């Protein structure tokens, strides 16, 4: 209905239209203010006033919102377990996606999902945002493939985002187990340190330290962990 915005705004006759413009501290980019045909006929505010208010509203959640977020994460978690129990070699990636979509809808009432399901199996697990129309979860799952499933349900516009990895035949190889346990340790270590006032970047660096220690133990890296962090080895 974007072609109707101009007429609707005219009927409302606002003194001023506040547009969201501000700095994204993750990317370092500025958000682009909304635009519609005829907006030049209205008085607008493109300072960071509205942006800052929106950021604050997103940070603080009501008890109802927290309950809703817990609900959708519980239902998505259950759906992941159901997929894990039914996955096996010889299936196709999209069958895992189908199982998840059915579970969150049938058991949780989630008609939508937060994003296109990512079911990267074998080499596809290394493809960022795999599962889109150009790579539609269509690989045959091989015996011993690692399955990387990134899927989350959405309920009343509140979304879940859960990623898990496991071997298709239920048995880790030595190398698969090493990587899996390293990532699990990274996650658990950060979760134990998280609390109000902690900086995101410090938690990110902590996870990299844990990763480097595991890779050193496995013989894949040698040297000082601090030097590895300074050299940004974790980005490789």
C-alpha positions as CSV (number, residue, x, y, z in Angstrom):
1,X,0.0,0.0,0.0
2,X,3.0,2.3,-0.4
3,X,1.2,4.2,-3.2
4,X,-1.5,5.3,-0.6
5,X,0.9,6.7,2.0
6,X,0.9,10.2,0.6
7,X,-2.9,10.5,0.6
8,X,-3.2,9.0,4.1
9,X,-0.6,11.3,5.5
10,X,-2.4,14.3,4.0
11,X,-5.6,13.2,5.7
12,X,-3.8,12.9,9.0
13,X,-2.2,16.4,8.5
14,X,0.8,15.8,10.8
15,X,2.8,18.7,12.1
16,X,6.0,16.7,11.6
17,X,7.0,13.2,10.4
18,X,9.8,11.7,12.3
19,X,12.1,9.5,10.2
20,X,14.4,6.8,11.5
21,X,18.1,7.7,10.8
22,X,21.0,6.6,13.0
23,X,24.2,4.7,13.3
24,X,24.2,0.9,13.3
25,X,27.0,0.3,15.7
26,X,27.6,-3.3,14.4
27,X,28.1,-2.4,10.7
28,X,29.1,1.3,11.2
29,X,26.6,2.3,8.5
30,X,23.8,4.8,8.8
31,X,20.2,3.6,8.5
32,X,18.3,5.0,5.5
33,X,15.3,7.1,6.3
34,X,11.9,6.0,4.9
35,X,10.7,7.6,1.7
36,X,7.5,7.9,-0.2
37,X,6.3,9.9,-3.2
38,X,5.2,13.3,-1.9
39,X,7.2,13.2,1.3
40,X,8.8,16.5,0.2
41,X,5.4,18.2,0.9
42,X,5.7,17.4,4.7
43,X,7.9,18.7,7.4
44,X,10.3,15.9,8.4
45,X,12.8,15.3,11.1
46,X,15.8,13.2,10.1
47,X,17.8,13.6,13.3
48,X,18.6,10.5,15.3
49,X,15.7,11.2,17.8
50,X,13.3,8.5,16.5
51,X,16.1,6.0,15.9
52,X,17.3,6.3,19.5
53,X,13.8,5.8,20.9
54,X,13.3,2.7,18.7
55,X,16.7,1.3,19.8
56,X,15.7,1.7,23.4
57,X,12.3,0.1,22.9
58,X,13.9,-3.0,21.3
59,X,16.3,-3.4,24.3
60,X,13.7,-3.4,27.0
61,X,11.1,-6.2,26.9
62,X,7.9,-6.4,29.0
63,X,7.0,-9.6,30.9
64,X,4.6,-10.5,28.2
65,X,7.2,-10.1,25.5
66,X,9.6,-12.3,27.5
67,X,7.0,-15.0,27.8
68,X,6.3,-14.8,24.1
69,X,10.0,-15.0,23.2
70,X,10.3,-18.0,25.6
71,X,7.4,-19.7,23.9
72,X,8.6,-19.4,20.4
73,X,12.1,-20.5,21.4
74,X,10.7,-23.5,23.2
75,X,8.6,-24.5,20.2
76,X,11.6,-24.0,17.8
77,X,13.8,-26.0,20.1
78,X,11.3,-28.9,20.2
79,X,11.1,-28.8,16.4
80,X,14.9,-29.0,16.0
81,X,14.8,-32.1,18.3
82,X,12.1,-33.7,16.1
83,X,14.2,-33.1,13.0
84,X,17.3,-34.5,14.7
85,X,15.4,-37.7,15.6
86,X,14.1,-38.3,12.1
87,X,17.1,-37.2,10.0
88,X,19.2,-39.9,8.4
89,X,21.4,-40.6,5.3
90,X,19.5,-40.9,2.1
91,X,17.1,-38.0,2.9
92,X,17.2,-34.7,1.0
93,X,17.9,-31.4,2.8
94,X,14.5,-30.0,2.0
95,X,12.9,-32.9,3.9
96,X,14.5,-31.7,7.1
97,X,13.2,-28.2,6.4
98,X,9.7,-29.7,5.8
99,X,9.8,-31.5,9.1
100,X,10.7,-28.3,11.0
101,X,8.0,-26.2,9.2
102,X,5.4,-28.8,10.1
103,X,6.5,-29.1,13.7
104,X,6.5,-25.4,14.6
105,X,3.1,-24.9,12.8
106,X,1.4,-28.1,14.0
107,X,2.7,-27.9,17.6
108,X,3.2,-24.2,18.1
109,X,0.8,-22.4,15.7
110,X,3.7,-20.7,13.9
111,X,2.4,-20.1,10.4
112,X,5.6,-18.2,9.6
113,X,9.3,-18.7,10.2
114,X,11.8,-16.0,11.0
115,X,13.8,-16.6,7.8
116,X,14.3,-19.1,5.0
117,X,15.4,-22.4,6.6
118,X,19.1,-23.3,6.2
119,X,19.7,-27.0,5.9
120,X,23.4,-27.2,4.9
121,X,24.6,-30.8,4.8
122,X,28.1,-31.9,4.0
123,X,30.0,-29.2,2.0
124,X,26.8,-27.0,2.0
125,X,27.3,-26.4,5.8
126,X,30.1,-24.0,4.9
127,X,27.9,-21.8,2.6
128,X,26.7,-18.7,4.3
129,X,22.9,-18.3,4.2
130,X,22.5,-21.4,2.2
131,X,18.9,-22.5,1.5
132,X,17.8,-19.5,-0.6
133,X,16.1,-19.9,-4.1
134,X,19.5,-20.2,-5.8
135,X,20.6,-23.0,-3.4
136,X,17.3,-24.5,-2.3
137,X,18.2,-27.2,0.3
138,X,18.3,-29.9,-2.4
139,X,21.4,-32.0,-1.7
140,X,21.1,-35.7,-0.9
141,X,22.4,-36.4,2.6
142,X,25.3,-38.7,2.7
143,X,26.4,-41.2,5.4
144,X,28.6,-39.3,7.9
145,X,27.7,-35.8,6.6
146,X,27.6,-33.1,9.2
147,X,24.2,-31.4,9.1
148,X,24.1,-27.7,9.9
149,X,20.5,-26.7,10.5
150,X,19.7,-23.0,11.1
151,X,15.9,-22.6,11.5
152,X,13.5,-20.6,13.7
153,X,9.8,-20.2,14.0
154,X,7.9,-16.9,14.2
155,X,4.9,-16.2,16.4
156,X,3.1,-12.8,16.5
157,X,6.1,-11.1,14.9
158,X,8.5,-12.5,17.5
159,X,11.2,-14.8,16.0
160,X,13.5,-17.5,17.1
161,X,16.9,-18.2,15.6
162,X,18.5,-21.6,16.5
163,X,21.4,-23.3,14.8
164,X,22.5,-26.9,15.6
165,X,24.9,-29.3,14.0
166,X,25.1,-33.1,14.2
167,X,26.3,-36.1,12.0
168,X,23.7,-37.6,9.8
169,X,24.4,-41.2,11.0
170,X,24.5,-40.2,14.7
171,X,28.2,-40.8,15.1
172,X,30.9,-38.1,15.2
173,X,34.2,-38.7,13.5
174,X,37.2,-37.6,15.6
175,X,37.6,-34.4,13.6
176,X,33.8,-33.7,13.7
177,X,33.8,-34.2,17.5
178,X,36.7,-31.8,18.0
179,X,35.1,-29.0,16.1
180,X,31.7,-29.6,17.7
181,X,33.1,-29.6,21.2
182,X,35.1,-26.4,20.5
183,X,32.0,-24.5,19.4
184,X,30.0,-25.9,22.3
185,X,32.7,-24.7,24.7
186,X,32.8,-21.3,23.0
187,X,29.1,-20.9,23.5
188,X,28.9,-22.1,27.1
189,X,31.9,-20.0,28.2
190,X,30.3,-16.8,26.8
191,X,27.0,-17.6,28.3
192,X,28.6,-18.0,31.8
193,X,30.3,-14.6,31.4
194,X,27.3,-12.7,30.1
195,X,25.7,-10.2,32.4
196,X,24.4,-6.6,32.4
197,X,27.3,-4.2,31.5
198,X,29.4,-6.7,29.6
199,X,30.5,-5.5,26.2
200,X,29.6,-7.5,23.1
201,X,33.0,-7.2,21.6
202,X,34.6,-8.6,24.8
203,X,32.4,-11.7,24.6
204,X,33.3,-12.1,20.9
205,X,37.0,-12.0,21.7
206,X,36.5,-14.5,24.5
207,X,34.8,-16.9,22.1
208,X,37.8,-16.6,19.8
209,X,40.2,-17.3,22.6
210,X,38.4,-20.5,23.5
211,X,38.3,-21.5,19.8
212,X,42.1,-21.0,19.4
213,X,42.8,-23.0,22.5
214,X,40.9,-25.9,21.1
215,X,42.6,-25.7,17.7
216,X,46.0,-25.6,19.4
217,X,45.1,-28.6,21.5
218,X,44.1,-30.4,18.2
219,X,47.5,-29.5,16.7
220,X,46.0,-27.2,14.0
221,X,47.5,-24.0,15.4
222,X,50.7,-23.2,17.2
223,X,51.9,-20.2,19.1
224,X,50.5,-17.6,21.5
225,X,46.7,-17.3,21.7
226,X,47.0,-13.5,22.3
227,X,49.0,-13.2,19.1
228,X,46.4,-15.2,17.2
229,X,43.6,-12.8,18.5
230,X,45.7,-9.8,17.5
231,X,46.2,-11.3,14.0
232,X,42.5,-12.0,13.7
233,X,43.1,-15.7,13.1
234,X,39.5,-16.4,14.1
235,X,38.3,-14.8,10.8
236,X,40.0,-17.4,8.6
